[in-house]
Amino acid sequence: MNMMNPTPLPHAGADHPKVKFGKVGILLANLGTPDNYTYWPMRRYLNEFLSDKRVVDIASWKWQPLLQLIILSKRPFASGAAYKSIWNHDKGESPLLTITKEQTAAIAELVKAKYGDKVEVDFCMRYGNPSTKSKVKELIAKGCDKIVFFPLYPHYAGATSATANDQFFRALMEEKWQPSSRTVPAYFEHPAYIDALAQSVERAYEGIERPDILVCSYHGMPIRYLMEGDPYHCQCQKTTRLLKERLGWADTDITTTFQSVFGREEWLKPYTVEEVARLAEAGKKKIAVIAPAFSADCIETLEEINEEIKESFEEAGGEQFTYIPCLNDEPAHVDALSQIIDDNLKGWL
């Protein structure tokens, strides 16, 4: 029996519907993207994102009136302008979507070279399109009765990894025949990931005058989340330490900061936008910034780091600002992600 093609299940009656089964699906997941940078697509995207209780855990009766009546009446314009400045106009999509497609294609090539037609590789977004639900259904329709769900976040956080997993589990709840499933854990200390980061730093430093310091800028979160048990802060610190050790640097050559602060609550510090200004004022006129927590370049890196944070540094007297791109579809990154996928396929293939 060819398990890869539609076929009656073993011992089923002649009138049983034909079902595809026998494959393993690999579903990559990233944060998400609006369909366009105009007002209504931006509003839909921000509404979905900011209504997630993993992201904003304020009681709905307090938060939703503020979100719907005030924030979503103004923020889509500002966010839309930021997206427009980095938009991939040739393809009519955000850079995150373009890069995620490229990552998926590159990973699929490696994985299929090893496992052939036994696997299907696809991607989804937690917010926006393509949705997690739609891609789970597609994989099942292709015959995947096992799925490895891979949130592309090196560091675990409730607001990223956990909510991605939540959405995956919601999609499974709607299926009559749920596929067996595995979720890939954080890979902040995986040797291949650290090596890919180090290679990107070494490559960037080859073409410039050596920076005084490397700033590892991670997405921030409220300090309260750390106090409530979220391991994100500790994992970020460990990535910086492992990167420093891999590069053979001193403690003074590298530092950890946090960006993308939102709201009035105190977040993890130091804030990147403030720290780069302090560094410039302290005489460190040449800096490089890398964003290890982002697997693909997006609004937070291309616009926030390479425009807003760069401006803060230069206004404080900084002279040389180098943004080191995310790992994106670099071969070392694709190889690292493929190794992690291999680890999570054990016992299935």
C-alpha positions as CSV (number, residue, x, y, z in Angstrom):
1,M,0.0,0.0,0.0
2,N,1.3,3.4,-0.9
3,M,0.7,5.5,2.2
4,M,1.5,8.8,0.4
5,N,-1.6,8.6,-1.9
6,P,-5.3,8.7,-1.2
7,T,-6.3,5.2,-0.1
8,P,-8.9,3.5,2.1
9,L,-7.7,3.0,5.6
10,P,-6.7,-0.6,6.4
11,H,-9.7,-2.7,7.3
12,A,-12.1,0.1,6.3
13,G,-15.3,-0.7,4.4
14,A,-15.5,-0.2,0.7
15,D,-17.6,3.0,1.1
16,H,-15.1,4.6,3.5
17,P,-13.8,8.0,2.2
18,K,-10.3,8.0,0.8
19,V,-7.8,9.5,3.2
20,K,-4.2,10.6,2.7
21,F,-1.9,9.7,5.6
22,G,1.7,8.6,6.3
23,K,3.6,11.9,5.9
24,V,5.2,14.2,8.5
25,G,4.5,17.9,8.3
26,I,7.0,20.6,9.3
27,L,5.3,23.9,10.0
28,L,7.5,26.9,10.6
29,A,5.8,29.8,12.4
30,N,6.7,33.4,12.8
31,L,5.0,36.4,14.4
32,G,3.0,37.8,11.4
33,T,2.5,40.6,9.0
34,P,-0.2,42.9,7.8
35,D,-1.5,42.3,4.2
36,N,-0.8,45.9,3.4
37,Y,0.5,49.1,5.1
38,T,-2.8,51.0,4.5
39,Y,-5.2,51.8,7.3
40,W,-7.7,48.9,7.3
41,P,-5.2,46.0,6.8
42,M,-3.0,47.6,9.5
43,R,-6.0,47.9,11.8
44,R,-7.0,44.3,11.3
45,Y,-3.4,43.1,12.0
46,L,-2.9,45.3,15.1
47,N,-6.3,44.4,16.5
48,E,-5.5,40.7,16.3
49,F,-2.0,41.2,17.7
50,L,-3.0,43.5,20.5
51,S,-6.1,41.5,21.5
52,D,-3.9,38.5,22.3
53,K,-3.9,38.1,26.1
54,R,-0.4,36.6,25.9
55,V,0.8,40.0,24.5
56,V,-1.4,42.4,26.6
57,D,-2.7,40.7,29.7
58,I,-4.9,43.5,30.9
59,A,-8.6,42.6,31.6
60,S,-10.6,42.9,28.4
61,W,-13.2,45.3,30.0
62,K,-10.3,47.7,30.6
63,W,-8.2,47.1,27.6
64,Q,-10.6,46.6,24.7
65,P,-12.3,50.1,24.9
66,L,-8.9,51.7,25.0
67,L,-7.7,49.6,22.1
68,Q,-10.7,49.9,19.9
69,L,-11.6,53.6,20.5
70,I,-8.2,55.2,20.9
71,I,-5.2,53.0,19.9
72,L,-6.7,51.5,16.8
73,S,-7.9,54.9,15.6
74,K,-4.4,56.3,15.5
75,R,-1.7,53.6,15.6
76,P,-2.5,52.1,12.1
77,F,-1.4,55.3,10.5
78,A,2.0,55.5,12.3
79,S,2.6,51.8,12.0
80,G,1.5,51.9,8.4
81,A,4.0,54.6,7.6
82,A,6.8,52.6,9.2
83,Y,5.8,49.5,7.2
84,K,5.7,51.5,4.0
85,S,9.3,52.6,4.5
86,I,10.5,49.0,4.5
87,W,7.8,47.4,2.3
88,N,8.9,45.0,-0.5
89,H,7.0,46.9,-3.2
90,D,8.2,44.6,-6.0
91,K,6.4,41.7,-4.4
92,G,3.7,43.6,-2.6
93,E,4.5,42.2,0.8
94,S,6.4,42.8,4.0
95,P,10.1,41.8,4.2
96,L,9.2,39.3,6.9
97,L,6.9,37.5,4.6
98,T,9.4,37.5,1.8
99,I,12.2,36.2,4.0
100,T,10.1,33.6,5.6
101,K,9.1,32.2,2.2
102,E,12.8,32.1,1.3
103,Q,13.7,30.3,4.6
104,T,11.0,27.8,4.1
105,A,12.1,27.0,0.5
106,A,15.7,26.6,1.6
107,I,14.8,24.4,4.6
108,A,12.5,22.3,2.4
109,E,15.3,21.7,0.0
110,L,17.6,20.3,2.7
111,V,14.9,18.3,4.5
112,K,13.5,16.8,1.3
113,A,17.0,15.9,0.1
114,K,17.2,13.7,3.2
115,Y,13.7,12.4,3.7
116,G,12.1,12.8,0.2
117,D,8.3,12.7,-0.1
118,K,7.9,11.6,3.4
119,V,7.8,15.2,4.6
120,E,5.9,18.4,3.7
121,V,7.4,21.8,4.8
122,D,5.4,24.9,5.1
123,F,5.1,28.1,7.2
124,C,2.4,30.1,8.9
125,M,2.0,33.3,10.9
126,R,0.6,33.8,14.4
127,Y,-1.1,37.0,13.3
128,G,-2.3,37.8,9.7
129,N,-1.7,35.5,6.8
130,P,-1.1,32.7,6.1
131,S,-2.9,31.7,9.3
132,T,-1.8,28.7,11.5
133,K,-5.3,27.2,11.1
134,S,-5.2,27.3,7.3
135,K,-1.7,25.7,7.1
136,V,-2.6,22.9,9.5
137,K,-5.5,22.0,7.4
138,E,-3.4,22.0,4.2
139,L,-0.8,19.7,5.8
140,I,-3.5,17.3,6.9
141,A,-5.0,17.4,3.4
142,K,-1.6,16.4,2.0
143,G,-1.5,13.3,4.2
144,C,0.4,14.6,7.3
145,D,-0.7,12.5,10.3
146,K,2.3,13.9,12.3
147,I,3.3,17.6,12.5
148,V,6.4,19.2,13.9
149,F,5.5,22.8,14.8
150,F,8.5,25.1,14.9
151,P,8.1,28.6,16.3
152,L,11.0,30.5,14.8
153,Y,11.9,32.2,18.1
154,P,15.3,31.3,19.5
155,H,14.2,32.4,23.0
156,Y,11.1,31.3,24.7
157,A,8.6,33.9,25.8
158,G,4.9,33.7,26.6
159,A,4.2,36.5,24.2
160,T,5.9,34.7,21.2
161,S,6.6,31.0,21.5
162,A,3.6,30.2,23.8
163,T,1.0,32.1,21.9
164,A,2.2,30.5,18.7
165,N,1.8,27.1,20.3
166,D,-1.6,28.1,21.6
167,Q,-2.8,28.9,18.1
168,F,-1.4,25.6,16.8
169,F,-3.3,23.7,19.5
170,R,-6.5,25.6,18.7
171,A,-6.2,24.6,15.1
172,L,-5.8,20.9,16.1
173,M,-8.9,21.2,18.3
174,E,-11.0,21.6,15.1
175,E,-9.8,18.4,13.5
176,K,-11.7,15.1,13.6
177,W,-8.4,13.2,13.2
178,Q,-5.8,15.1,15.0
179,P,-2.2,14.5,13.8
180,S,0.4,13.5,16.4
181,S,2.3,16.7,17.1
182,R,5.5,18.0,18.5
183,T,6.5,21.6,19.3
184,V,10.1,22.6,19.0
185,P,11.5,24.2,22.1
186,A,13.7,27.4,22.3
187,Y,17.1,27.0,20.7
188,F,18.9,30.0,22.2
189,E,22.0,27.9,23.1
190,H,22.1,25.5,20.2
191,P,25.7,25.4,18.9
192,A,24.7,25.7,15.3
193,Y,22.6,28.8,16.0
194,I,25.4,30.4,18.0
195,D,27.8,29.6,15.3
196,A,25.5,31.2,12.6
197,L,25.3,34.4,14.7
198,A,29.1,34.4,15.1
199,Q,29.6,34.0,11.4
200,S,27.3,36.9,10.7
201,V,29.3,39.2,13.1
202,E,32.6,38.1,11.6
203,R,31.3,38.7,8.1
204,A,30.0,42.2,9.0
205,Y,33.3,43.2,10.8
206,E,35.4,42.3,7.8
207,G,34.2,45.3,5.7
208,I,34.3,48.0,8.3
209,E,36.5,49.7,10.9
210,R,36.2,47.6,14.0
211,P,33.3,48.8,16.2
212,D,34.0,49.8,19.8
213,I,31.3,47.4,21.0
214,L,28.6,45.0,19.7
215,V,25.1,45.7,21.0
216,C,22.9,42.6,21.1
217,S,19.4,44.1,21.0
218,Y,16.6,41.8,22.0
219,H,12.9,42.4,21.8
220,G,11.8,43.7,25.2
221,M,9.0,42.6,27.6
222,P,7.6,44.0,30.9
223,I,9.8,43.2,33.9
224,R,6.7,41.8,35.5
225,Y,6.8,38.9,33.1
226,L,10.3,38.0,34.3
227,M,9.1,38.1,37.9
228,E,6.2,35.8,37.0
229,G,8.5,33.2,35.7
230,D,9.1,33.9,32.0
231,P,12.6,32.6,31.2
232,Y,13.1,35.0,28.2
233,H,15.5,37.4,29.9
234,C,17.8,34.7,31.1
235,Q,17.9,33.0,27.7
236,C,18.8,36.3,26.0
237,Q,21.7,36.9,28.4
238,K,23.0,33.3,27.8
239,T,22.9,33.8,24.0
240,T,25.0,37.0,24.4
241,R,27.5,35.1,26.6
242,L,27.8,32.2,24.3
243,L,28.3,34.5,21.3
244,K,31.0,36.3,23.2
245,E,32.7,33.1,24.0
246,R,32.4,31.8,20.4
247,L,34.0,35.0,19.1
248,G,36.7,34.9,21.8
249,W,35.9,38.5,23.0
250,A,36.2,40.3,26.3
251,D,33.1,41.3,28.3
252,T,33.7,44.9,27.3
253,D,33.3,44.0,23.6
254,I,29.6,43.1,23.8
255,T,26.5,44.1,25.7
256,T,22.8,43.2,25.9
257,T,19.9,45.6,25.5
258,F,16.2,45.5,24.9
259,Q,14.0,47.3,22.4
260,S,10.4,47.9,21.3
261,V,9.0,49.2,24.6
262,F,5.2,49.6,24.5
263,G,2.9,51.2,27.1
264,R,3.7,52.7,30.5
265,E,4.9,49.6,32.4
266,E,8.6,49.2,33.2
267,W,10.3,46.8,30.7
268,L,13.5,44.9,30.7
269,K,16.5,47.2,30.7
270,P,18.7,48.8,29.5
271,Y,16.6,50.1,26.6
272,T,18.5,49.9,23.3
273,V,17.4,53.4,22.2
274,E,18.8,54.9,25.4
275,E,21.9,52.7,25.7
276,V,23.2,53.5,22.2
277,A,23.0,57.2,23.1
278,R,24.8,56.6,26.4
279,L,27.5,54.7,24.6
280,A,28.1,57.5,22.1
281,E,28.3,60.1,24.9
282,A,30.8,57.8,26.7
283,G,33.1,57.9,23.8
284,K,32.1,54.7,21.9
285,K,31.6,56.4,18.6
286,K,31.6,53.2,16.5
287,I,29.0,50.5,17.3
288,A,27.4,47.5,15.6
289,V,24.0,46.2,16.5
290,I,22.7,42.7,16.0
291,A,19.2,41.3,16.9
292,P,19.7,37.7,17.9
293,A,16.0,37.2,19.0
294,F,14.7,37.8,15.4
295,S,15.1,34.9,12.9
296,A,14.2,37.2,10.0
297,D,14.4,40.9,9.4
298,C,11.2,42.8,10.1
299,I,9.7,46.1,11.2
300,E,11.6,46.0,14.5
301,T,15.0,45.6,12.8
302,L,14.7,47.3,9.5
303,E,12.8,50.4,10.8
304,E,13.3,50.5,14.5
305,I,17.0,49.5,14.8
306,N,18.3,50.7,11.4
307,E,16.4,54.0,11.5
308,E,15.1,55.1,14.9
309,I,17.9,53.6,17.1
310,K,20.5,54.6,14.6
311,E,19.2,58.2,14.8
312,S,19.4,58.2,18.6
313,F,23.1,57.1,18.4
314,E,24.0,59.7,15.8
315,E,22.2,62.5,17.6
316,A,24.3,61.7,20.7
317,G,27.5,62.0,18.7
318,G,27.9,58.5,17.3
319,E,29.9,58.3,14.1
320,Q,29.7,54.8,12.8
321,F,26.5,52.7,13.1
322,T,26.5,49.2,11.6
323,Y,23.3,47.1,11.6
324,I,24.1,43.4,11.2
325,P,21.1,41.8,9.4
326,C,19.2,38.9,10.9
327,L,20.2,35.5,9.9
328,N,17.4,35.3,7.4
329,D,18.1,32.6,4.8
330,E,21.9,32.6,5.3
331,P,23.2,29.0,4.7
332,A,24.5,28.7,8.2
333,H,21.1,29.6,9.6
334,V,19.2,27.3,7.3
335,D,21.6,24.5,8.3
336,A,21.1,25.3,12.0
337,L,17.3,25.2,11.7
338,S,17.5,22.0,9.6
339,Q,19.6,20.4,12.4
340,I,17.0,21.4,14.9
341,I,14.2,19.9,12.7
342,D,16.3,16.7,12.4
343,D,16.5,16.5,16.2
344,N,12.7,16.8,16.5
345,L,12.0,14.1,13.8
346,K,13.7,11.4,15.8
347,G,11.4,8.4,16.2
348,W,9.2,9.5,13.4
349,L,11.5,9.1,10.4
